[in-house]
Amino acid sequence: MPLNINTNSAASLASYNLSKNNASLQKSLARLSSGSRITQPADDAGGLAVSMKLKGSINRLQGVEKNIGNAISFLQVQDGVLESAGKIVDRMAELKALSQDVLKNSSDIANYNAEFKNLQVQLHQMGDTKFNGVSLFATTKVAGGNATFNTVGSGNTVSIYTSENGGSGSVVSINKATMLAALTIDSTSVGVKKAFQDSTGSATIKSFAASAVGSAISLGAVSVGVYSQALQNIATLRAENGGSVSRLQFAQESAGQQRTNLEAANGRIVDVDIASESTLLAKYNILVQASASMLSQANSSPNVALMLLN
């Protein structure tokens, strides 16, 4: 090989290899420090595009899980109110029984009746309970008239989206419990549920909820069978509530499982193999040091020519 001064091909080659190995070393450091195999689009453009779509689905599913959790909270608060309503109706039935005691005088019965009417006002107020500004129970008015027990009217359902596709995906519709209507019964035909109305309505339709003490019914206005039917209606609403909670819990579990699978799929695309990348890092580190050493030797070769000139 000729000895040249103007052109040092060995140094040029060593310099090229040093730059290439150093670039590989920096890329390996970036992968290990970020934990990602794709640190820039050039690393894997197709993989990056898939990863971005998967991350979008993952984020939407996280939102779905939170929304379902809020819906479950809504129903749990609703059930708590229904449980309290059932206890109030139990107490009203107890007052009815106490008022029939032959040893009670008119003053005692009047006291029972006063409590009975106040409990009706409390039930009516409970029907207006809200959860974060959203009514827990169906309004007394719906499209076409009053809300009737165990029916679905306009504005009396809440739609819960249980998939990342929103309204075009799976939807769980939960009915707002018609508590006031559940407490309204036709006294002439126990078992027949009617739309809620205050005492200004039909004389045969009795409601255990009243907007004011003055419009509340008295102890003697209803029979024992009416109390039993009211309790049965409350139990029906609680059963429907429990069914909705159960369905939402399974939907939440499904969304969580789907999100976990998508996260795993995304990890297989973008996550770096630490063991493999650590091996490459050690390799490029050695190559950089070797390239630097060879470049130093190649740069010193023209000095031999200088010695010959002397």
Residue pairs with C-beta under 8 A, 6 or more apart in sequence:
3 301
3 304
3 305
3 308
4 302
4 305
5 302
5 305
8 298
8 299
8 301
8 302
10 298
10 301
11 295
11 298
11 299
11 301
13 298
14 291
14 294
14 295
14 297
14 298
15 295
17 287
17 291
17 294
18 288
18 291
18 292
18 295
21 284
21 287
21 288
21 291
22 284
22 288
22 291
24 280
24 284
24 287
25 281
25 284
25 285
25 287
25 288
27 39
28 277
28 280
28 281
28 284
29 281
30 39
31 37
31 39
31 272
31 277
32 272
32 274
32 277
32 278
32 281
34 272
35 271
35 272
36 270
36 271
36 272
37 43
37 44
37 47
37 269
37 270
37 271
37 272
37 273
38 44
38 47
38 48
38 51
38 269
38 270
41 48
44 269
47 269
47 270
48 270
50 269
51 266
51 269
51 270
54 262
54 265
54 266
54 269
55 266
57 164
57 262
58 259
58 262
58 263
58 266
60 164
61 164
61 255
61 256
61 258
61 259
61 262
62 259
64 161
64 162
64 163
64 164
64 255
65 252
65 255
65 256
65 259
67 160
67 161
68 160
68 162
68 248
68 251
68 252
68 255
69 252
71 158
71 160
71 172
71 174
71 248
72 245
72 248
72 249
72 252
73 131
74 131
74 134
74 136
74 158
74 174
75 174
75 241
75 244
75 245
75 248
76 245
77 129
77 131
77 136
78 131
78 136
78 137
78 176
78 177
78 241
79 238
79 241
79 242
79 245
81 126
81 129
81 136
81 137
81 179
82 177
82 179
82 234
82 237
82 238
82 241
83 238
84 126
85 123
85 126
85 179
85 183
85 234
86 231
86 234
86 235
86 238
88 119
88 122
88 123
89 123
89 183
89 208
89 227
89 230
89 231
89 234
90 231
91 119
92 116
92 119
92 120
92 208
92 227
93 224
93 227
93 228
93 231
95 112
95 113
95 115
95 116
95 119
95 219
96 116
96 219
96 222
96 224
96 227
97 224
98 104
98 112
99 109
99 112
99 113
99 219
99 220
104 112
109 219
112 219
113 218
113 219
116 216
116 218
116 219
117 210
117 213
117 216
117 217
117 218
118 213
118 216
119 208
120 207
120 208
120 209
120 210
120 213
120 216
120 217
121 210
121 211
121 212
121 213
121 216
123 179
123 180
123 183
123 208
123 209
123 210
124 180
124 209
124 210
124 211
126 179
127 137
127 140
127 179
127 180
127 209
128 135
128 137
129 135
129 136
129 137
130 136
134 158
135 176
136 176
136 177
137 176
137 177
137 178
137 179
137 180
138 147
138 153
138 155
138 156
138 175
138 176
138 177
138 178
138 179
138 180
138 181
139 147
139 155
139 156
140 146
140 147
140 180
140 181
140 196
141 147
142 153
142 154
142 155
142 156
143 153
143 154
143 155
144 153
145 195
146 181
146 195
146 196
146 197
147 153
147 156
147 178
147 180
147 181
147 195
147 196
148 178
148 181
148 193
148 194
148 195
149 178
149 181
149 182
149 184
149 193
149 194
149 195
149 233
150 178
150 182
150 193
150 233
150 236
151 178
152 175
156 175
156 176
156 178
157 173
157 174
157 175
157 176
158 173
158 174
158 176
159 167
159 171
159 172
159 173
160 171
160 172
160 173
160 174
160 248
160 251
161 167
161 169
161 170
161 171
162 169
162 170
162 171
162 172
162 248
162 251
162 252
162 254
162 255
163 169
163 170
163 255
170 251
172 244
172 247
172 248
172 251
174 244
174 248
175 240
175 244
177 237
177 240
177 241
178 196
178 237
179 209
179 234
179 237
180 196
180 207
180 209
181 193
181 194
181 195
181 196
182 193
182 230
182 233
182 234
182 236
182 237
183 196
183 207
183 208
183 209
183 230
183 233
183 234
184 193
184 194
184 195
184 196
184 197
184 205
184 206
184 207
184 208
184 209
185 191
185 192
185 193
185 194
185 205
185 206
185 207
185 226
185 229
185 230
185 233
186 192
186 193
186 194
186 204
186 205
186 206
187 204
187 205
187 206
187 221
187 222
187 223
187 226
188 204
190 223
190 225
190 226
190 228
190 229
191 229
193 229
193 233
194 205
196 207
196 209
197 205
197 207
198 207
198 210
198 211
198 215
199 207
199 210
199 215
199 216
199 217
200 215
206 217
206 221
206 222
206 226
207 217
208 217
208 230
210 216
210 217
